Structures are given as C-alpha cells and as structure tokens.
Amino acid sequence: MSDPLCPVDKTPLSRAGHTERCGVCNGAWIHEDALVAILEASTAAVVTLPWSERNAKAERPCAVCGSAMAPVSLGTVALDRCAQHGVWFDAHEFADLLAQSKKFRETPHEHRGVFERIAKLFGSD
C-alpha cells in the first residue's frame, strides 16, 4: 500500500501521532477508530459520531484509496469521509470538532454500543 496523499494538494502525508498531516495545507487525515478514541479521551466519556450528509458535490479523493469521499457534517463541522479509510480535516476543523466533542457523548441507554465495540475488539460478533 502506498503512503496516503493529501486530498487537497496531493502531497504525501506525514505521520503525527494518530493522524497523518499535510505540511502544505495543514490538513489532517484521521482513521475513524482513532477519531473516536481521541474524542473519548477529550470528553472522558464514550462517544458516538452522528454523521449527517451534506448537500455538496463529492470532490475530494480518499487519501488511501483515491475514491471520492462523502461530504458529511459532524456537529457543525463540514468534513469529507471515506467510510472505509478515514476522515479529512482541513486546517482548524479538528480544533473546531474538539470544541464540540461533548455533544457526542453517549447517554446511558446507548451504552449497548460500547459492549458491541468491546466484542468487536475481541473478535466476537
């Protein structure tokens, strides 16, 4: 597999912790599992990501597979998402999302999702 490329300017991305960063546009590529872990650490709670479709033309390619990403919103932040490989954040969008992260906390009746994720980790379905 080749190195991920920036969906904006096609330059190779550099590893930065749990993200891949573009040194040209300052964007970030984050796998969805890592995004959930980062938001859970930020909120000290279990989170769910309430993706909603945006009314926009899919223009950006996935940094990994090159397929057109879906234009989505998470809270009020407009993003581009490849359901298989990750989420693209333009400069400052990740900080905007972190500021809203408490909105993504699961309520007690949603904790069934936690057990499903734990079962997935251990290979149970």
C-alpha positions in Angstrom: 0.0 0.0 0.0 1.4 3.4 -0.9 1.6 6.3 1.5 -1.6 8.4 1.9 -1.8 11.6 -0.2 -3.4 14.9 0.8 -6.8 15.1 -0.8 -6.3 18.8 -1.4 -2.8 19.2 -2.9 -1.7 15.5 -3.5 1.4 15.7 -1.4 2.4 12.7 0.8 1.1 12.9 4.3 3.4 12.7 7.4 2.6 10.6 10.5 1.8 12.8 13.5 0.6 10.7 16.4 -2.8 9.2 15.5 -3.1 11.4 12.4 -1.5 11.9 9.1 -0.7 15.6 8.4 -0.1 17.6 5.3 2.8 20.0 5.6 1.5 22.2 2.7 -2.2 22.9 3.6 -2.0 21.8 7.3 -4.9 19.4 6.9 -5.2 16.1 8.8 -6.2 12.5 7.8 -7.6 10.5 10.7 -8.9 6.9 10.7 -12.4 6.8 12.2 -11.4 4.5 15.1 -8.6 6.9 16.1 -11.0 9.8 15.9 -13.4 8.1 18.3 -10.5 7.3 20.7 -9.3 11.0 20.6 -12.8 12.3 21.2 -13.4 9.8 24.0 -10.1 10.9 25.7 -11.1 14.5 25.2 -14.5 14.1 26.8 -13.6 11.3 29.3 -16.8 9.5 28.1 -18.0 7.1 25.4 -18.9 9.0 22.2 -20.8 8.2 19.1 -20.3 10.0 15.8 -23.6 11.3 14.4 -22.6 11.7 10.8 -25.0 13.6 8.6 -24.8 14.1 4.9 -24.0 17.5 3.5 -25.6 18.9 0.4 -22.3 19.2 -1.6 -20.6 17.6 -4.5 -18.1 14.8 -3.6 -14.9 16.2 -5.0 -12.1 15.1 -2.8 -10.4 11.7 -3.2 -9.7 9.5 -0.2 -6.1 9.8 0.9 -5.8 6.0 0.9 -7.9 4.6 -1.9 -8.5 7.6 -4.1 -12.3 7.1 -4.3 -14.5 10.2 -3.9 -15.2 10.9 -0.3 -18.7 11.6 1.0 -19.3 15.2 2.1 -20.6 15.0 5.7 -21.0 17.0 8.8 -20.2 16.1 12.4 -21.8 18.7 14.6 -21.4 21.9 12.7 -18.0 20.9 11.2 -18.1 20.1 7.4 -15.8 17.2 6.6 -15.0 14.7 3.9 -15.3 11.0 4.8 -14.3 7.6 3.3 -16.3 5.1 5.4 -13.5 2.5 4.9 -10.4 4.6 5.5 -10.9 7.8 7.4 -11.9 11.4 7.6 -10.2 14.5 6.1 -10.0 17.7 8.3 -9.0 21.0 6.7 -6.8 23.2 8.8 -8.6 24.3 12.0 -11.5 21.9 11.5 -10.2 19.4 14.0 -9.9 22.1 16.7 -13.5 23.1 15.9 -14.6 19.5 16.3 -12.8 19.1 19.6 -14.6 22.2 20.9 -17.9 20.4 20.2 -16.8 16.9 21.4 -19.0 16.9 24.5 -22.1 16.9 22.1 -21.1 13.4 21.0 -21.3 11.7 24.4 -23.4 8.6 24.6 -26.3 8.6 27.0 -26.7 5.6 29.4 -29.3 3.9 27.2 -26.7 4.0 24.3 -24.1 2.0 26.2 -25.1 -1.1 24.3 -22.8 0.3 21.6 -19.8 0.1 24.0 -20.4 -3.6 24.5 -20.6 -4.1 20.8 -17.3 -2.3 20.3 -15.6 -4.4 23.0 -17.0 -7.6 21.5 -15.6 -6.5 18.1 -12.1 -5.9 19.7 -12.1 -9.5 21.0 -13.5 -11.0 17.7 -17.0 -11.7 19.0 -20.0 -10.8 16.8 
